[in-house]
């Protein structure tokens, strides 16, 4: 399936839950609503034409205005890839765990919680693995994060 065929297929299915963005340089990029995450993940994995069986990565982004969560997925069977993302407000940054769909997301979800403060509902093992167990200085990947010994470098 070509990039154009994939984009058309995904855009025409899934009850309009995936909105095409004009930012996918190499792979199509879609936007979803946070509440649709689990349904969309299942649908992309279970669709017989897509078969997205592999989670490449998940990452958090602090845009300065809100948080974003970005997922990159692939199919080992069809050799297709796509990305999808959604926005979250700082004050209610919560997502559902999708470990039941792609078990490899375990540490990515823990990282999002630990470094960005994004609560992952139904994770089951949401504990620190990058920062010390007794860490109480906030979430270091947020743009407004500060600590006594932190030296902020100038932005160019």
WOZI-V805056 format. One record per residue. N is the residue number from 1. RES is the residue in one letter. SS is DSSP state (2 for helix, 1 for strand, 0 for the rest). PSI is psi in radians with two decimals (none if undefined). NEAR is the number of other ideal C-beta (glycine too) atoms within 10 Angstrom. Layout:
n = <N,N>
res = <RES,RES>
ss = <SS,SS>
psi = <PSI,PSI>
near = <NEAR,NEAR>
This chain:
n = <1,2,3,4,5,6,7,8,9,10,11,12,13,14,15,16,17,18,19,20,21,22,23,24,25,26,27,28,29,30,31,32,33,34,35,36,37,38,39,40,41,42,43,44,45,46,47,48,49,50,51,52,53,54,55,56,57,58,59,60,61,62,63,64,65,66,67,68,69,70,71,72,73,74,75,76,77,78,79,80,81,82,83,84,85,86,87,88,89,90,91,92,93,94,95,96,97,98,99,100,101,102,103,104,105,106,107,108,109,110,111,112,113,114,115,116,117,118,119,120,121,122,123,124,125,126,127,128,129,130,131,132,133,134,135,136,137,138,139,140,141,142,143,144,145,146,147,148,149,150,151,152,153,154,155,156>
res = <X,X,X,X,X,X,X,X,X,X,X,X,X,X,X,X,X,X,X,X,X,X,X,X,X,X,X,X,X,X,X,X,X,X,X,X,X,X,X,X,X,X,X,X,X,X,X,X,X,X,X,X,X,X,X,X,X,X,X,X,X,X,X,X,X,X,X,X,X,X,X,X,X,X,X,X,X,X,X,X,X,X,X,X,X,X,X,X,X,X,X,X,X,X,X,X,X,X,X,X,X,X,X,X,X,X,X,X,X,X,X,X,X,X,X,X,X,X,X,X,X,X,X,X,X,X,X,X,X,X,X,X,X,X,X,X,X,X,X,X,X,X,X,X,X,X,X,X,X,X,X,X,X,X,X,X>
ss = <0,0,2,2,2,2,2,2,2,2,2,2,0,2,2,2,0,0,1,1,1,0,0,0,0,0,0,1,1,1,1,0,0,2,2,2,2,2,2,2,2,2,2,2,2,2,0,0,0,0,0,0,0,1,1,1,1,1,1,1,1,1,0,0,0,0,1,1,1,1,1,1,1,1,0,0,0,0,0,0,1,1,1,1,1,1,1,1,0,2,2,2,0,1,1,1,0,0,0,0,0,0,2,2,2,2,2,2,2,2,2,2,2,2,2,2,0,0,1,1,1,0,0,0,0,0,0,0,0,0,0,0,0,0,0,0,0,0,0,0,0,0,0,0,0,0,0,0,0,0,0,0,0,0,0,0>
psi = <2.21,2.93,-0.72,-0.73,-0.74,-0.81,-0.79,-0.74,-0.87,-0.72,-0.47,-0.05,-3.09,0.57,0.58,0.29,-0.26,2.03,2.14,2.33,2.67,0.56,-0.12,1.74,-0.83,-0.70,2.63,2.49,2.25,2.69,2.42,3.02,2.48,-0.64,-0.27,0.02,-0.94,-0.74,-0.76,-0.76,-0.80,-0.79,-0.73,-0.61,-0.73,-0.23,2.23,-0.42,-0.46,-0.94,0.86,1.63,0.07,2.18,2.02,-0.82,2.88,2.41,2.71,2.68,2.27,1.90,-0.16,-0.36,-0.53,3.05,2.62,2.58,2.21,2.29,2.39,2.21,2.80,2.87,2.14,-0.28,-0.74,-0.11,0.59,2.70,2.63,2.85,2.60,2.72,2.94,2.85,2.63,2.50,2.65,-0.73,-0.20,1.02,1.64,2.46,2.87,2.51,2.47,0.54,-0.52,-0.42,-0.95,1.66,-0.46,-0.10,-0.09,-1.03,-0.56,-0.74,-0.67,-0.68,-0.74,-0.69,-0.83,-0.76,-0.48,-0.22,0.37,2.00,2.31,1.80,2.48,0.50,-0.80,-0.41,0.85,1.51,2.82,2.54,-0.18,-0.68,2.82,2.61,-0.55,0.32,2.27,0.46,0.43,-2.75,1.83,-0.19,-0.05,2.47,-0.48,0.18,2.49,2.62,2.76,-0.65,0.24,2.26,1.98,2.22,2.58,2.48,2.51,none>
near = <14,8,14,9,11,19,19,14,16,23,14,9,15,18,9,8,18,24,12,14,13,6,11,16,7,8,16,22,20,23,15,19,13,15,12,17,20,16,15,22,22,13,19,24,19,12,15,5,13,22,16,25,16,15,20,15,12,21,16,22,14,18,9,8,10,12,21,16,24,14,25,17,23,17,20,10,11,14,8,22,18,23,19,25,18,19,15,18,11,13,5,8,22,12,24,18,19,23,18,13,20,20,9,12,21,16,13,20,24,19,18,24,21,20,19,23,18,18,15,24,11,12,18,9,12,16,9,12,10,11,13,8,7,6,12,6,13,13,19,16,17,17,10,9,16,10,9,5,5,9,5,8,5,4,5,3>
